[in-house]
């Protein structure tokens, strides 16, 4: 009671199972034959099927061979393309470097042969230097040092530059006043290495100008010519020659960067103001003071006199017009 009665196998069930098995066998047999027949070409005699496995293997080998050939060809093309591109890049780089080198050579050629800027012809800096170097001197002074009681404790050396010119038919040396200020002895060294003792002919402290005399000037020492600075223009090329840091005969080149400047300084323990000063990009260092500022014909257009501390390419020179106004009265 409460139990489900077991199902009895009947004859119909047996017939159904037998029929199902028969259908499965037929379906299996049909599926087998369909898969087997699918290996044949419809245009081929089924009685003698083609060697499918051999044909397939041959086809795969042929495709593999073709693939390898294609890969080799592609690799060759890539290598050739890479070589071509590499050569092109190398040529372009080399050509650019060659152009840069040519530009630098042209620049250097332009620097070694530059125009004075006043309707003048080009001149070689080397020729200019050779023409004027014997006229530029190094000025060395001995300056006493005092203690609080006014007693001399020793001497220090003070150095600057100067140049030879002719005033009132006399060859003299022009320099800055601050170079020889307070000096007890002065010596002048020429380009050939010879030295001469010098004495002060005259000074103009408020213009920072001094004129020195020596007993004799070495032979073949030409006087530099002072010309008016009124015809100068901003942008004109100029050179300075002097003894920066004791390195005698040093030439530096630049341009006039401004005209008519006014500078202030201290000379002889008093403040001075100098007007009509030339501003230049020519490098001026300690020891250049008193040396000539020259145009491209080797003529004096100023005296290098000052720099702005800590600046680069900013120097000042007393104009030649200022010097010409005063120098006649300083030569006795």
C-alpha positions in Angstrom: 0.0 0.0 0.0 1.4 3.3 -1.1 4.0 1.6 -3.4 4.0 2.2 -7.1 3.4 -1.0 -9.0 6.2 -2.2 -11.1 5.8 -1.8 -14.9 5.4 -5.0 -16.7 7.2 -5.6 -20.0 4.8 -6.2 -22.7 5.1 -7.6 -26.2 4.5 -4.1 -27.6 7.4 -2.7 -25.6 9.7 -5.4 -26.9 8.7 -4.8 -30.5 9.3 -1.0 -29.9 12.8 -1.7 -28.6 13.6 -4.0 -31.5 12.3 -1.5 -33.9 14.3 1.3 -32.3 17.5 -0.8 -32.4 16.9 -1.5 -36.1 16.4 2.1 -36.9 19.6 3.0 -35.0 21.5 0.4 -37.0 20.1 1.6 -40.3 20.9 5.3 -39.4 24.4 4.3 -38.3 24.9 2.4 -41.5 23.7 5.3 -43.6 25.9 7.8 -41.7 28.9 5.6 -42.2 28.3 5.3 -45.9 27.7 9.1 -46.2 31.0 9.9 -44.4 32.8 7.3 -46.5 31.3 8.6 -49.8 32.1 12.2 -48.9 35.8 11.4 -49.6 35.1 10.9 -53.3 34.7 13.5 -56.1 31.3 13.5 -57.7 33.0 13.2 -61.1 35.1 10.3 -60.1 34.2 6.6 -60.5 33.4 5.5 -57.0 34.7 2.0 -57.9 38.3 3.2 -57.9 38.6 6.1 -55.4 41.7 8.4 -55.8 44.7 8.2 -53.5 43.3 10.9 -51.3 46.1 10.8 -48.6 48.9 10.9 -51.2 47.3 13.8 -53.1 46.7 15.8 -49.9 50.3 15.3 -48.8 51.7 16.3 -52.2 49.5 19.5 -52.1 50.7 20.4 -48.5 54.3 19.9 -49.6 53.8 22.1 -52.6 52.1 24.8 -50.5 54.9 24.6 -47.9 57.5 25.0 -50.7 55.6 28.0 -52.2 55.3 29.6 -48.7 59.1 29.2 -48.2 59.8 30.8 -51.6 57.4 33.6 -50.8 59.0 34.2 -47.4 62.6 34.2 -48.9 61.4 36.6 -51.6 59.8 38.9 -49.0 62.9 38.7 -46.8 65.1 39.6 -49.8 62.9 42.5 -50.6 63.0 43.7 -47.0 66.8 43.4 -46.9 67.1 45.3 -50.2 64.7 48.0 -49.0 66.5 48.3 -45.7 69.8 48.6 -47.4 68.4 51.3 -49.8 66.8 53.2 -46.9 70.0 52.9 -44.8 72.1 54.2 -47.7 69.6 57.1 -48.2 69.7 58.0 -44.5 73.5 57.7 -44.4 73.8 59.9 -47.5 71.4 62.5 -46.1 73.3 62.6 -42.8 76.7 62.9 -44.5 75.3 65.6 -46.8 73.9 67.6 -43.9 77.2 67.4 -42.0 79.1 68.4 -45.2 76.8 71.4 -45.5 77.3 72.3 -41.9 81.0 72.1 -42.3 80.9 74.3 -45.4 78.8 76.9 -43.5 81.4 77.0 -40.7 84.2 77.4 -43.2 82.3 80.2 -44.9 81.7 81.8 -41.5 85.4 81.6 -40.6 86.4 83.0 -44.0 84.0 85.9 -43.4 85.5 86.5 -39.9 89.0 86.6 -41.2 88.1 89.1 -43.9 85.6 91.6 -42.7 84.5 95.1 -43.8 85.1 98.2 -41.8 81.6 99.3 -42.4 82.4 102.8 -43.6 82.5 102.2 -47.3 85.9 100.5 -47.0 87.3 97.4 -48.7 87.6 94.0 -46.9 90.7 93.6 -44.9 92.4 90.6 -43.4 92.6 90.6 -39.6 96.0 88.9 -39.8 97.4 91.7 -42.0 95.9 94.3 -39.8 97.4 92.8 -36.7 100.8 92.4 -38.4 100.7 96.1 -39.4 100.0 97.5 -35.9 101.3 95.0 -33.3 104.7 96.6 -32.9 102.9 99.9 -32.0 101.0 98.4 -29.0 102.9 98.2 -25.7 102.4 96.8 -22.2 102.6 99.3 -19.4 103.7 98.1 -15.9 103.7 100.3 -12.8 105.0 100.0 -9.3 102.5 101.4 -6.8 103.3 101.9 -3.1 101.1 100.5 -0.4 100.7 102.5 2.8 99.6 101.6 6.4 97.3 103.6 8.6 100.1 105.9 9.6 101.0 106.8 6.0 104.2 104.7 5.9 105.1 102.6 2.9 104.7 98.9 3.6 105.5 97.6 0.2 104.8 97.9 -3.5 102.3 96.2 -5.8 102.5 95.8 -9.6 99.8 97.5 -11.8 99.5 96.5 -15.4 97.8 97.9 -18.5 98.3 98.6 -22.2 99.1 101.6 -24.4 100.1 102.5 -28.0 102.6 104.7 -29.8 101.4 107.7 -31.7 102.9 111.0 -32.9 101.9 114.3 -31.2 103.6 117.6 -32.0 106.2 115.7 -34.1 107.1 113.5 -31.1 106.5 109.8 -30.7 104.7 109.3 -27.4 102.7 106.6 -25.6 99.0 107.0 -24.9 97.3 105.1 -22.1 94.6 105.4 -19.4 95.2 107.6 -16.4 94.0 104.9 -14.1 96.7 102.5 -15.4 99.5 104.8 -14.1 97.7 106.4 -11.2 99.8 106.7 -8.0 102.7 104.9 -9.7 106.2 105.6 -8.5 107.9 103.9 -11.4 106.6 103.0 -14.9 108.1 100.7 -17.5 107.0 100.0 -21.1 107.5 96.6 -22.9 107.4 96.5 -26.7 106.3 93.7 -29.0 110.0 92.7 -29.5 110.4 92.2 -25.8 112.5 95.2 -25.2 111.7 97.4 -22.1 112.0 101.1 -21.5 111.5 103.3 -18.5 108.8 105.8 -19.0 107.9 109.2 -17.4 104.6 111.0 -17.4 104.3 113.8 -19.9 100.8 114.8 -19.0 97.5 113.5 -17.6 93.8 114.3 -17.8 92.2 112.4 -14.9 88.7 113.5 -15.6 89.0 112.1 -19.1 91.1 109.0 -18.0 93.9 109.9 -20.4 97.7 109.9 -19.8 100.6 110.5 -22.1 104.0 108.9 -21.4 107.5 109.7 -22.8 110.5 107.3 -23.1 114.1 108.0 -24.0 114.0 106.0 -27.2 111.6 103.9 -29.2 112.7 100.7 -30.9 113.3 100.9 -34.7 110.5 99.9 -37.0 107.9 101.0 -34.4 105.3 102.9 -36.4 103.0 105.5 -34.8 99.3 104.7 -35.0 97.1 107.3 -36.5 94.2 108.9 -34.4 91.2 109.6 -36.6 87.9 111.2 -35.8 85.2 109.0 -34.3 82.4 111.2 -35.6 82.0 109.0 -38.7 81.5 105.8 -36.7 78.2 103.8 -37.0 76.7 101.2 -34.8 77.5 97.9 -36.4 81.0 98.9 -37.6 83.6 96.2 -37.1 86.4 97.1 -34.6 89.3 95.3 -33.0 91.2 95.8 -29.7 94.8 94.9 -29.1 96.4 94.8 -25.6 97.7 92.7 -22.8 94.8 91.2 -20.9 96.0 89.5 -17.7 99.6 90.1 -18.9 99.1 88.3 -22.2 100.7 90.8 -24.5 99.7 91.2 -28.1 96.2 89.8 -27.7 93.7 90.7 -30.4 89.9 90.6 -30.0 87.3 91.6 -32.5 83.7 92.8 -32.3 81.4 95.6 -33.4 80.4 99.0 -32.2 77.2 98.3 -30.3 76.3 101.9 -29.2 77.7 105.4 -29.5 77.5 108.5 -27.2 77.5 106.6 -23.9 78.3 108.3 -20.6 80.2 106.3 -17.9 81.1 107.2 -14.3 84.1 106.1 -12.4 86.7 107.1 -9.8 90.1 108.6 -10.6 92.5 110.1 -8.0 89.9 109.3 -5.3 87.2 111.4 -7.0 84.3 110.6 -9.1 84.5 111.4 -12.8 82.0 111.3 -15.6 83.1 110.7 -19.2 80.8 111.4 -22.1 80.9 110.5 -25.8 82.0 106.9 -24.9 82.0 104.1 -27.5 80.3 100.9 -26.5 81.6 97.7 -28.1 81.2 93.9 -28.1 84.9 93.5 -28.4 86.2 91.5 -25.4 88.0 93.8 -22.9 89.6 92.3 -19.8 91.8 93.5 -17.0 95.0 94.6 -18.6 93.4 95.8 -21.8 92.9 99.3 -20.3 94.9 101.9 -22.3 95.1 99.9 -25.4 93.8 101.0 -28.8 90.4 100.4 -30.3 91.0 100.2 -34.0 88.9 100.3 -37.2 89.5 98.0 -40.0 92.2 100.2 -41.5 94.3 100.0 -38.3 93.5 103.5 -37.2 92.8 104.5 -33.6 89.1 105.4 -32.9 89.3 105.1 -29.1 91.1 103.8 -26.0 89.7 100.7 -24.3 89.0 101.9 -20.8 86.2 100.0 -18.9 83.9 97.0 -18.6 80.8 96.3 -16.7 81.6 93.8 -14.0 80.1 90.4 -14.6 79.0 91.3 -18.2 79.9 89.5 -21.4 80.7 91.4 -24.6 80.1 94.8 -23.0 83.1 97.1 -23.0 83.7 100.9 -23.3 86.3 103.0 -25.0 87.0 106.7 -24.8 86.4 108.1 -28.2 89.2 109.4 -30.4 87.5 112.8 -30.7 87.8 113.2 -26.9 91.5 112.2 -27.1 92.2 114.6 -30.0 90.8 117.5 -28.0 93.1 116.9 -25.1 96.3 115.2 -26.2 97.9 118.3 -27.7 98.1 120.0 -24.3 99.5 116.9 -22.7 102.7 116.7 -24.8 105.4 119.1 -23.6 
